[in-house]
Amino acid sequence: MSLIVALITDLVAITLLAYVLYFRRHRRRDLLLSYVALNVGVLAVTIALSSVEVGIGLGIGLFGILSIIRLRSDQITQQEIAYYFVALALGLLAGLHPAEAWVTPALSALMLLVMFVVDGSWVGGRTRHQCMILDRAYTDEEALTRALRTLLGASTLRVEVREVDLVREITVVDVRFRVDPAARERAVAQPDAGRTDADPTEITDSSVRVPADERVLA
């Protein structure tokens, strides 16, 4: 009886995780298939192994097989890796099907609830992370911060300079910022605000321009 409850629970849980929580928020169909396939595969293997005596060597071998999955082989975010682990955990939990029938549904619901809350827009929904390449060499941190605020129309939370190339006149920066709709609207409505000449600075990955008075030349 506990196995039937575990199977039904896993079917419902992976549907909610892969489609309702992940796909409707992130819209990647390939990873939707990956989560379902991983969950079903782990569930089947775990059920098969639970009916036979398994040695420690086989257990280590299974961990080795799972390690073949290279989560960094594609552009996968840390959020998507989290979904991978939850899909894996749901399959293992259902495959082990503890004697108490309520354990699998309760723990599965708990994992889904955590993903629903933590990946929701109300938890840091306006916070963004971006790596940018500016076509000027900024050696003044304050000038760099002002330029980034103008470019992004947002409040910068953390600015980390990765590289300053004085020869090619570029700055590679990792920036964490909070989206400010009002500031973005002002930047769009007044694109020339704060400029002192007609020769603006541009960045390589955006059409937004930086005021020339905020350049720091080598």
C-alpha positions in Angstrom: 0.0 0.0 0.0 2.8 2.4 0.9 4.4 1.8 -2.6 1.1 2.7 -4.4 0.8 5.9 -2.3 4.5 6.7 -3.0 4.0 6.2 -6.8 0.9 8.4 -6.9 2.7 11.0 -4.7 5.7 11.1 -7.0 3.6 11.4 -10.1 1.7 14.4 -8.7 4.9 16.0 -7.2 7.0 15.9 -10.3 4.1 17.3 -12.4 3.8 20.2 -10.0 7.5 20.7 -9.8 8.4 20.4 -13.5 5.4 22.1 -15.1 3.5 24.2 -12.6 6.6 25.6 -10.7 9.4 25.4 -13.2 8.1 25.6 -16.7 5.5 28.3 -16.1 8.1 30.5 -14.4 11.3 29.8 -16.5 9.9 28.5 -19.8 12.6 25.9 -20.8 11.0 22.9 -22.3 14.3 20.9 -22.6 14.8 21.1 -18.8 11.2 20.2 -18.2 11.8 16.9 -20.0 15.1 16.4 -18.1 13.5 16.8 -14.7 10.7 14.3 -15.5 13.2 11.8 -17.0 15.6 12.1 -14.0 12.8 11.7 -11.5 11.2 8.7 -13.2 14.6 7.0 -13.8 15.7 7.4 -10.2 12.3 6.2 -9.0 12.5 3.0 -11.1 16.1 2.2 -10.2 15.4 2.8 -6.5 12.3 0.6 -6.5 14.2 -2.2 -8.3 17.1 -2.0 -5.9 14.9 -1.9 -2.8 13.7 -5.5 -3.6 17.2 -7.0 -3.6 20.2 -7.0 -1.4 22.6 -4.3 -2.5 26.3 -4.2 -1.5 28.3 -1.1 -0.8 30.2 -1.5 -4.1 27.0 -1.2 -6.1 25.9 1.8 -4.1 29.1 3.6 -4.9 28.8 2.6 -8.5 25.3 4.2 -8.7 26.7 7.5 -7.3 29.3 7.3 -10.0 26.6 6.9 -12.7 24.7 9.8 -11.4 27.9 11.9 -11.4 28.0 11.5 -15.2 25.2 14.1 -15.5 27.1 17.3 -16.2 25.1 20.1 -14.9 27.6 22.6 -16.4 27.4 21.3 -19.9 24.9 23.9 -20.9 23.9 27.4 -19.7 22.1 26.2 -16.5 21.5 28.6 -13.7 21.8 27.8 -10.0 18.0 27.9 -9.8 17.7 25.2 -12.4 20.3 23.1 -10.6 18.1 23.4 -7.5 15.2 21.9 -9.5 17.5 19.1 -10.6 18.2 18.1 -7.0 14.6 18.3 -5.9 13.5 16.1 -8.8 16.2 13.6 -7.8 15.1 13.8 -4.1 11.5 13.2 -5.0 12.4 10.1 -7.0 14.5 8.7 -4.2 11.9 9.4 -1.6 9.1 7.7 -3.5 11.4 4.8 -4.5 12.3 4.0 -0.9 8.6 4.3 0.1 8.9 4.2 3.9 6.5 1.9 5.8 4.5 4.9 7.1 2.4 5.9 4.1 2.2 9.5 5.2 6.0 10.1 5.1 6.4 10.3 1.4 3.4 12.7 0.7 4.4 14.9 3.7 8.1 15.3 2.7 7.2 15.7 -1.0 4.7 18.5 -0.1 7.4 20.1 2.1 9.9 20.2 -0.8 7.4 21.6 -3.2 6.3 24.3 -0.7 9.9 25.3 -0.2 10.5 25.7 -3.9 7.3 27.5 -4.4 8.2 30.1 -1.7 11.9 30.5 -2.4 11.6 30.7 -6.2 8.7 33.1 -6.0 8.8 36.7 -7.2 8.2 38.0 -3.7 11.6 36.7 -2.5 14.1 39.0 -4.1 11.9 39.4 -7.2 13.6 42.7 -8.2 17.1 41.6 -7.6 19.2 40.9 -10.6 22.8 39.7 -11.4 24.7 40.6 -14.6 28.2 40.6 -15.9 28.9 43.6 -18.1 31.7 44.8 -20.3 32.0 48.5 -20.5 34.0 50.1 -23.3 35.9 52.5 -21.0 38.6 51.8 -18.4 37.1 52.9 -15.1 39.6 53.3 -12.3 37.3 55.3 -10.0 34.8 53.1 -8.2 32.4 55.9 -7.6 32.3 57.0 -11.2 31.8 53.3 -12.2 28.9 53.0 -9.8 27.2 56.1 -11.1 27.7 54.9 -14.7 26.1 51.5 -13.9 23.1 53.2 -12.2 22.6 55.3 -15.3 22.9 52.3 -17.6 20.7 50.0 -15.7 18.2 52.5 -14.2 18.5 50.6 -11.0 20.0 50.7 -7.5 23.3 48.9 -7.4 23.7 46.5 -4.4 27.2 45.2 -5.1 29.8 46.1 -7.8 32.8 43.8 -8.3 35.4 44.7 -10.9 36.7 41.6 -12.6 39.2 43.3 -15.0 40.3 46.8 -16.0 42.2 46.8 -19.3 43.9 50.2 -19.9 45.2 49.2 -23.3 41.9 48.2 -24.8 40.0 50.6 -22.5 37.4 48.1 -21.2 36.1 47.3 -17.8 34.6 43.9 -16.9 32.3 44.2 -13.9 30.0 41.8 -12.0 27.1 43.8 -10.7 24.1 42.9 -8.4 21.3 45.4 -8.6 17.7 46.0 -7.7 15.3 47.0 -10.5 13.7 50.4 -9.9 10.8 51.0 -12.3 10.6 54.7 -11.5 14.3 55.2 -12.2 14.1 53.3 -15.4 11.2 55.3 -16.6 13.1 58.5 -15.9 16.2 57.2 -17.7 14.0 56.4 -20.8 12.1 59.7 -20.6 15.3 61.8 -20.2 18.1 59.9 -22.1 20.3 63.0 -22.3 20.2 63.8 -18.6 23.6 64.4 -17.0 25.5 64.5 -20.4 28.0 67.3 -21.0 28.9 66.6 -24.6 27.8 64.8 -27.7 30.4 62.0 -27.5 28.8 59.3 -25.3 30.4 56.2 -24.0 28.8 52.9 -25.1 28.8 49.4 -23.7 29.3 46.3 -25.9 26.1 44.5 -24.8 23.6 47.3 -24.6 22.4 50.3 -26.6 22.1 52.5 -23.5 24.8 55.2 -23.4 26.9 56.4 -20.5 27.5 60.1 -20.1 30.9 61.1 -21.2 31.7 63.1 -18.1 31.7 59.8 -16.2 34.6 58.3 -18.2 37.9 57.8 -16.5 40.7 57.6 -18.9 43.9 55.8 -18.3 
